[in-house]
Protein backbone atom coordinates (compact mmCIF):
# COMPACT_ATOMS: atom_id res chain seq x y z
CA UNK A 1 0.00 0.00 0.00
CA UNK A 2 1.17 3.59 -0.53
CA UNK A 3 3.28 5.32 2.07
CA UNK A 4 2.17 8.43 3.95
CA UNK A 5 4.20 10.62 1.59
CA UNK A 6 1.97 9.57 -1.31
CA UNK A 7 -1.22 10.07 0.70
CA UNK A 8 -0.07 13.59 1.60
CA UNK A 9 0.05 14.58 -2.07
CA UNK A 10 -2.83 16.52 -3.57
CA UNK A 11 -5.62 14.41 -5.03
CA UNK A 12 -4.74 15.68 -8.51
CA UNK A 13 -1.10 14.59 -8.16
CA UNK A 14 -2.11 11.19 -6.76
CA UNK A 15 -4.40 10.64 -9.74
CA UNK A 16 -1.68 11.72 -12.17
CA UNK A 17 0.73 9.17 -10.67
CA UNK A 18 -1.93 6.45 -10.69
CA UNK A 19 -2.82 7.10 -14.34
CA UNK A 20 0.81 6.83 -15.47
CA UNK A 21 1.37 3.67 -13.42
CA UNK A 22 -1.82 2.03 -14.72
CA UNK A 23 -0.81 2.89 -18.28
CA UNK A 24 2.55 1.14 -17.78
CA UNK A 25 1.02 -2.01 -16.29
CA UNK A 26 -1.80 -2.07 -18.84
CA UNK A 27 0.64 -2.15 -21.77
CA UNK A 28 3.22 -4.49 -20.16
CA UNK A 29 2.84 -7.58 -18.02
CA UNK A 30 4.04 -7.46 -14.43
CA UNK A 31 7.54 -8.77 -15.18
CA UNK A 32 8.26 -6.41 -18.09
CA UNK A 33 6.64 -3.30 -16.60
CA UNK A 34 9.36 -0.82 -15.68
CA UNK A 35 9.45 1.47 -12.68
CA UNK A 36 12.18 3.42 -14.46
CA UNK A 37 9.79 4.24 -17.31
CA UNK A 38 7.15 5.33 -14.80
CA UNK A 39 9.63 7.52 -12.92
CA UNK A 40 10.84 9.08 -16.18
CA UNK A 41 7.28 9.96 -17.25
CA UNK A 42 6.57 11.44 -13.83
CA UNK A 43 9.70 13.55 -14.04
CA UNK A 44 10.84 12.81 -10.49
CA UNK A 45 13.93 11.34 -8.87
CA UNK A 46 13.97 7.59 -8.22
CA UNK A 47 14.38 8.23 -4.51
CA UNK A 48 11.22 10.34 -4.48
CA UNK A 49 9.18 7.54 -6.02
CA UNK A 50 10.33 5.06 -3.38
CA UNK A 51 9.02 7.45 -0.76
CA UNK A 52 5.56 6.79 -2.27
CA UNK A 53 5.78 2.99 -2.63
CA UNK A 54 8.24 0.52 -1.14
CA UNK A 55 8.70 -1.57 -4.28
CA UNK A 56 7.08 -2.76 -7.50
CA UNK A 57 4.86 -5.34 -5.79
CA UNK A 58 3.64 -2.75 -3.30
CA UNK A 59 2.68 -0.43 -6.16
CA UNK A 60 1.04 -3.21 -8.16
CA UNK A 61 -1.14 -4.41 -5.29
CA UNK A 62 -2.26 -0.84 -4.64
CA UNK A 63 -3.21 -0.44 -8.32
CA UNK A 64 -5.18 -3.70 -8.24
CA UNK A 65 -7.12 -2.42 -5.23
CA UNK A 66 -7.69 0.98 -6.78
CA UNK A 67 -8.77 -0.15 -10.25
CA UNK A 68 -11.05 -2.99 -9.13
CA UNK A 69 -12.69 -0.76 -6.53
CA UNK A 70 -13.25 1.88 -9.21
CA UNK A 71 -14.85 -0.68 -11.51
CA UNK A 72 -17.12 -2.11 -8.81
CA UNK A 73 -18.08 1.38 -7.61
CA UNK A 74 -18.93 2.35 -11.19
CA UNK A 75 -21.89 0.00 -11.05
CA UNK A 76 -22.54 0.17 -7.30
CA UNK A 77 -24.87 3.18 -7.13
CA UNK A 78 -26.71 2.08 -10.26
CA UNK A 79 -26.97 -1.49 -8.99
CA UNK A 80 -28.11 -0.57 -5.47
CA UNK A 81 -30.73 1.80 -6.87
CA UNK A 82 -32.18 -0.65 -9.39
CA UNK A 83 -31.82 -3.88 -7.41
CA UNK A 84 -34.60 -2.88 -5.02
CA UNK A 85 -37.04 -2.99 -7.91
CA UNK A 86 -36.34 -6.69 -8.56
CA UNK A 87 -35.94 -5.83 -12.21
CA UNK A 88 -35.30 -9.04 -14.17
CA UNK A 89 -33.06 -7.09 -16.56
CA UNK A 90 -30.55 -6.10 -13.88
CA UNK A 91 -27.86 -8.62 -15.00
CA UNK A 92 -28.24 -7.25 -18.55
CA UNK A 93 -27.93 -3.67 -17.26
CA UNK A 94 -24.81 -4.60 -15.30
CA UNK A 95 -23.25 -5.99 -18.49
CA UNK A 96 -23.97 -2.72 -20.30
CA UNK A 97 -22.57 -0.70 -17.41
CA UNK A 98 -19.35 -2.72 -17.24
CA UNK A 99 -18.78 -2.52 -20.99
CA UNK A 100 -19.27 1.23 -20.73
CA UNK A 101 -16.59 1.31 -18.02
CA UNK A 102 -14.23 -0.79 -20.14
CA UNK A 103 -14.31 1.75 -22.96
CA UNK A 104 -14.43 4.96 -20.93
CA UNK A 105 -11.56 3.72 -18.72
CA UNK A 106 -9.75 1.75 -21.39
CA UNK A 107 -6.38 1.52 -19.63
CA UNK A 108 -8.07 0.36 -16.44
CA UNK A 109 -9.83 -2.53 -18.15
CA UNK A 110 -6.60 -3.47 -19.97
CA UNK A 111 -4.82 -3.50 -16.61
CA UNK A 112 -7.52 -5.76 -15.16
CA UNK A 113 -7.10 -8.18 -18.06
CA UNK A 114 -3.33 -8.21 -17.58
CA UNK A 115 -3.83 -8.81 -13.86
CA UNK A 116 -6.20 -11.73 -14.46
CA UNK A 117 -3.66 -13.31 -16.81
CA UNK A 118 -0.85 -13.03 -14.25
CA UNK A 119 -0.45 -16.62 -13.04
CA UNK A 120 1.86 -15.55 -10.23
CA UNK A 121 -0.80 -13.53 -8.42
CA UNK A 122 -3.63 -16.04 -8.06
CA UNK A 123 -3.87 -15.53 -4.31
CA UNK A 124 -4.34 -11.81 -4.76
CA UNK A 125 -6.84 -12.43 -7.56
CA UNK A 126 -9.04 -14.61 -5.37
CA UNK A 127 -9.03 -11.95 -2.67
CA UNK A 128 -10.03 -9.28 -5.16
CA UNK A 129 -12.99 -11.29 -6.47
CA UNK A 130 -15.05 -10.74 -3.32
CA UNK A 131 -16.81 -7.46 -4.25
CA UNK A 132 -18.23 -9.04 -7.42
CA UNK A 133 -19.24 -12.12 -5.42
CA UNK A 134 -21.23 -9.95 -3.01
CA UNK A 135 -23.22 -8.46 -5.89
CA UNK A 136 -23.90 -11.92 -7.34
CA UNK A 137 -25.09 -13.31 -3.99
CA UNK A 138 -27.45 -10.36 -3.56
CA UNK A 139 -28.87 -10.90 -7.06
CA UNK A 140 -29.36 -14.59 -6.24
CA UNK A 141 -31.12 -13.79 -2.97
CA UNK A 142 -33.49 -11.45 -4.81
CA UNK A 143 -34.32 -14.26 -7.25
CA UNK A 144 -32.84 -12.39 -10.21
CA UNK A 145 -30.25 -15.02 -11.18
CA UNK A 146 -29.99 -18.76 -10.59
CA UNK A 147 -28.49 -20.26 -7.43
CA UNK A 148 -27.66 -23.66 -8.93
CA UNK A 149 -24.62 -22.42 -10.88
CA UNK A 150 -21.16 -22.11 -9.32
CA UNK A 151 -20.68 -18.52 -8.19
CA UNK A 152 -17.14 -18.37 -9.58
CA UNK A 153 -18.47 -19.32 -13.01
CA UNK A 154 -21.13 -16.61 -12.81
CA UNK A 155 -18.51 -14.07 -11.75
CA UNK A 156 -16.33 -15.08 -14.70
CA UNK A 157 -19.20 -14.91 -17.19
CA UNK A 158 -20.80 -11.73 -15.88
CA UNK A 159 -17.68 -9.73 -14.95
CA UNK A 160 -14.29 -11.02 -16.11
CA UNK A 161 -15.35 -12.26 -19.53
CA UNK A 162 -16.54 -8.78 -20.45
CA UNK A 163 -12.98 -7.53 -20.90
CA UNK A 164 -12.65 -10.13 -23.67
CA UNK A 165 -15.97 -8.94 -25.09
CA UNK A 166 -14.52 -5.43 -25.12
CA UNK A 167 -11.60 -6.66 -27.25
CA UNK A 168 -14.00 -8.46 -29.60
CA UNK A 169 -15.96 -5.22 -30.06
CA UNK A 170 -12.74 -3.31 -30.78
CA UNK A 171 -11.81 -5.74 -33.56
CA UNK A 172 -15.35 -5.97 -34.91
CA UNK A 173 -15.71 -2.19 -35.19
CA UNK A 174 -12.10 -1.69 -36.28
CA UNK A 175 -11.43 0.90 -33.58
CA UNK A 176 -7.96 2.46 -33.63
CA UNK A 177 -5.56 2.83 -30.71
CA UNK A 178 -5.83 6.59 -31.03
CA UNK A 179 -9.61 6.39 -30.72
CA UNK A 180 -9.43 4.10 -27.70
CA UNK A 181 -7.18 6.58 -25.89
CA UNK A 182 -10.01 9.15 -26.09
CA UNK A 183 -12.16 7.17 -23.65
CA UNK A 184 -15.69 8.48 -23.28
CA UNK A 185 -15.61 10.46 -26.54
CA UNK A 186 -14.98 7.27 -28.49
CA UNK A 187 -17.54 5.29 -26.49
CA UNK A 188 -20.26 7.82 -27.30
CA UNK A 189 -19.26 7.79 -30.97
CA UNK A 190 -19.66 4.00 -31.19
CA UNK A 191 -22.38 3.60 -28.56
CA UNK A 192 -25.06 2.38 -30.98
CA UNK A 193 -23.06 -0.43 -32.68
CA UNK A 194 -21.58 -1.39 -29.29
CA UNK A 195 -25.11 -1.72 -27.90
CA UNK A 196 -26.11 -4.03 -30.77
CA UNK A 197 -23.21 -6.39 -30.01
CA UNK A 198 -23.80 -6.26 -26.25
CA UNK A 199 -27.49 -7.02 -26.75
CA UNK A 200 -26.61 -10.11 -28.79
CA UNK A 201 -24.13 -11.18 -26.11
CA UNK A 202 -26.77 -10.78 -23.39
CA UNK A 203 -29.31 -12.71 -25.45
CA UNK A 204 -26.82 -15.55 -25.90
CA UNK A 205 -25.97 -15.39 -22.19
CA UNK A 206 -29.64 -15.70 -21.24
CA UNK A 207 -30.92 -18.07 -23.93
CA UNK A 208 -27.90 -20.03 -25.16
CA UNK A 209 -27.38 -21.04 -28.79
CA UNK A 210 -30.52 -23.08 -29.33
CA UNK A 211 -32.88 -21.97 -32.07
CA UNK A 212 -36.01 -20.24 -30.86
C-alpha positions as CSV (number, residue, x, y, z in Angstrom):
1,X,0.0,0.0,0.0
2,X,1.2,3.6,-0.5
3,X,3.3,5.3,2.1
4,X,2.2,8.4,3.9
5,X,4.2,10.6,1.6
6,X,2.0,9.6,-1.3
7,X,-1.2,10.1,0.7
8,X,-0.1,13.6,1.6
9,X,0.0,14.6,-2.1
10,X,-2.8,16.5,-3.6
11,X,-5.6,14.4,-5.0
12,X,-4.7,15.7,-8.5
13,X,-1.1,14.6,-8.2
14,X,-2.1,11.2,-6.8
15,X,-4.4,10.6,-9.7
16,X,-1.7,11.7,-12.2
17,X,0.7,9.2,-10.7
18,X,-1.9,6.4,-10.7
19,X,-2.8,7.1,-14.3
20,X,0.8,6.8,-15.5
21,X,1.4,3.7,-13.4
22,X,-1.8,2.0,-14.7
23,X,-0.8,2.9,-18.3
24,X,2.5,1.1,-17.8
25,X,1.0,-2.0,-16.3
26,X,-1.8,-2.1,-18.8
27,X,0.6,-2.2,-21.8
28,X,3.2,-4.5,-20.2
29,X,2.8,-7.6,-18.0
30,X,4.0,-7.5,-14.4
31,X,7.5,-8.8,-15.2
32,X,8.3,-6.4,-18.1
33,X,6.6,-3.3,-16.6
34,X,9.4,-0.8,-15.7
35,X,9.5,1.5,-12.7
36,X,12.2,3.4,-14.5
37,X,9.8,4.2,-17.3
38,X,7.2,5.3,-14.8
39,X,9.6,7.5,-12.9
40,X,10.8,9.1,-16.2
41,X,7.3,10.0,-17.2
42,X,6.6,11.4,-13.8
43,X,9.7,13.5,-14.0
44,X,10.8,12.8,-10.5
45,X,13.9,11.3,-8.9
46,X,14.0,7.6,-8.2
47,X,14.4,8.2,-4.5
48,X,11.2,10.3,-4.5
49,X,9.2,7.5,-6.0
50,X,10.3,5.1,-3.4
51,X,9.0,7.4,-0.8
52,X,5.6,6.8,-2.3
53,X,5.8,3.0,-2.6
54,X,8.2,0.5,-1.1
55,X,8.7,-1.6,-4.3
56,X,7.1,-2.8,-7.5
57,X,4.9,-5.3,-5.8
58,X,3.6,-2.8,-3.3
59,X,2.7,-0.4,-6.2
60,X,1.0,-3.2,-8.2
61,X,-1.1,-4.4,-5.3
62,X,-2.3,-0.8,-4.6
63,X,-3.2,-0.4,-8.3
64,X,-5.2,-3.7,-8.2
65,X,-7.1,-2.4,-5.2
66,X,-7.7,1.0,-6.8
67,X,-8.8,-0.2,-10.3
68,X,-11.0,-3.0,-9.1
69,X,-12.7,-0.8,-6.5
70,X,-13.2,1.9,-9.2
71,X,-14.9,-0.7,-11.5
72,X,-17.1,-2.1,-8.8
73,X,-18.1,1.4,-7.6
74,X,-18.9,2.4,-11.2
75,X,-21.9,0.0,-11.0
76,X,-22.5,0.2,-7.3
77,X,-24.9,3.2,-7.1
78,X,-26.7,2.1,-10.3
79,X,-27.0,-1.5,-9.0
80,X,-28.1,-0.6,-5.5
81,X,-30.7,1.8,-6.9
82,X,-32.2,-0.6,-9.4
83,X,-31.8,-3.9,-7.4
84,X,-34.6,-2.9,-5.0
85,X,-37.0,-3.0,-7.9
86,X,-36.3,-6.7,-8.6
87,X,-35.9,-5.8,-12.2
88,X,-35.3,-9.0,-14.2
89,X,-33.1,-7.1,-16.6
90,X,-30.5,-6.1,-13.9
91,X,-27.9,-8.6,-15.0
92,X,-28.2,-7.2,-18.5
93,X,-27.9,-3.7,-17.3
94,X,-24.8,-4.6,-15.3
95,X,-23.3,-6.0,-18.5
96,X,-24.0,-2.7,-20.3
97,X,-22.6,-0.7,-17.4
98,X,-19.4,-2.7,-17.2
99,X,-18.8,-2.5,-21.0
100,X,-19.3,1.2,-20.7
101,X,-16.6,1.3,-18.0
102,X,-14.2,-0.8,-20.1
103,X,-14.3,1.8,-23.0
104,X,-14.4,5.0,-20.9
105,X,-11.6,3.7,-18.7
106,X,-9.8,1.7,-21.4
107,X,-6.4,1.5,-19.6
108,X,-8.1,0.4,-16.4
109,X,-9.8,-2.5,-18.2
110,X,-6.6,-3.5,-20.0
111,X,-4.8,-3.5,-16.6
112,X,-7.5,-5.8,-15.2
113,X,-7.1,-8.2,-18.1
114,X,-3.3,-8.2,-17.6
115,X,-3.8,-8.8,-13.9
116,X,-6.2,-11.7,-14.5
117,X,-3.7,-13.3,-16.8
118,X,-0.9,-13.0,-14.2
119,X,-0.5,-16.6,-13.0
120,X,1.9,-15.5,-10.2
121,X,-0.8,-13.5,-8.4
122,X,-3.6,-16.0,-8.1
123,X,-3.9,-15.5,-4.3
124,X,-4.3,-11.8,-4.8
125,X,-6.8,-12.4,-7.6
126,X,-9.0,-14.6,-5.4
127,X,-9.0,-11.9,-2.7
128,X,-10.0,-9.3,-5.2
129,X,-13.0,-11.3,-6.5
130,X,-15.0,-10.7,-3.3
131,X,-16.8,-7.5,-4.3
132,X,-18.2,-9.0,-7.4
133,X,-19.2,-12.1,-5.4
134,X,-21.2,-9.9,-3.0
135,X,-23.2,-8.5,-5.9
136,X,-23.9,-11.9,-7.3
137,X,-25.1,-13.3,-4.0
138,X,-27.4,-10.4,-3.6
139,X,-28.9,-10.9,-7.1
140,X,-29.4,-14.6,-6.2
141,X,-31.1,-13.8,-3.0
142,X,-33.5,-11.5,-4.8
143,X,-34.3,-14.3,-7.2
144,X,-32.8,-12.4,-10.2
145,X,-30.3,-15.0,-11.2
146,X,-30.0,-18.8,-10.6
147,X,-28.5,-20.3,-7.4
148,X,-27.7,-23.7,-8.9
149,X,-24.6,-22.4,-10.9
150,X,-21.2,-22.1,-9.3
151,X,-20.7,-18.5,-8.2
152,X,-17.1,-18.4,-9.6
153,X,-18.5,-19.3,-13.0
154,X,-21.1,-16.6,-12.8
155,X,-18.5,-14.1,-11.8
156,X,-16.3,-15.1,-14.7
157,X,-19.2,-14.9,-17.2
158,X,-20.8,-11.7,-15.9
159,X,-17.7,-9.7,-15.0
160,X,-14.3,-11.0,-16.1
161,X,-15.3,-12.3,-19.5
162,X,-16.5,-8.8,-20.5
163,X,-13.0,-7.5,-20.9
164,X,-12.7,-10.1,-23.7
165,X,-16.0,-8.9,-25.1
166,X,-14.5,-5.4,-25.1
167,X,-11.6,-6.7,-27.3
168,X,-14.0,-8.5,-29.6
169,X,-16.0,-5.2,-30.1
170,X,-12.7,-3.3,-30.8
171,X,-11.8,-5.7,-33.6
172,X,-15.4,-6.0,-34.9
173,X,-15.7,-2.2,-35.2
174,X,-12.1,-1.7,-36.3
175,X,-11.4,0.9,-33.6
176,X,-8.0,2.5,-33.6
177,X,-5.6,2.8,-30.7
178,X,-5.8,6.6,-31.0
179,X,-9.6,6.4,-30.7
180,X,-9.4,4.1,-27.7
181,X,-7.2,6.6,-25.9
182,X,-10.0,9.1,-26.1
183,X,-12.2,7.2,-23.6
184,X,-15.7,8.5,-23.3
185,X,-15.6,10.5,-26.5
186,X,-15.0,7.3,-28.5
187,X,-17.5,5.3,-26.5
188,X,-20.3,7.8,-27.3
189,X,-19.3,7.8,-31.0
190,X,-19.7,4.0,-31.2
191,X,-22.4,3.6,-28.6
192,X,-25.1,2.4,-31.0
193,X,-23.1,-0.4,-32.7
194,X,-21.6,-1.4,-29.3
195,X,-25.1,-1.7,-27.9
196,X,-26.1,-4.0,-30.8
197,X,-23.2,-6.4,-30.0
198,X,-23.8,-6.3,-26.3
199,X,-27.5,-7.0,-26.8
200,X,-26.6,-10.1,-28.8
201,X,-24.1,-11.2,-26.1
202,X,-26.8,-10.8,-23.4
203,X,-29.3,-12.7,-25.4
204,X,-26.8,-15.6,-25.9
205,X,-26.0,-15.4,-22.2
206,X,-29.6,-15.7,-21.2
207,X,-30.9,-18.1,-23.9
208,X,-27.9,-20.0,-25.2
209,X,-27.4,-21.0,-28.8
210,X,-30.5,-23.1,-29.3
211,X,-32.9,-22.0,-32.1
212,X,-36.0,-20.2,-30.9
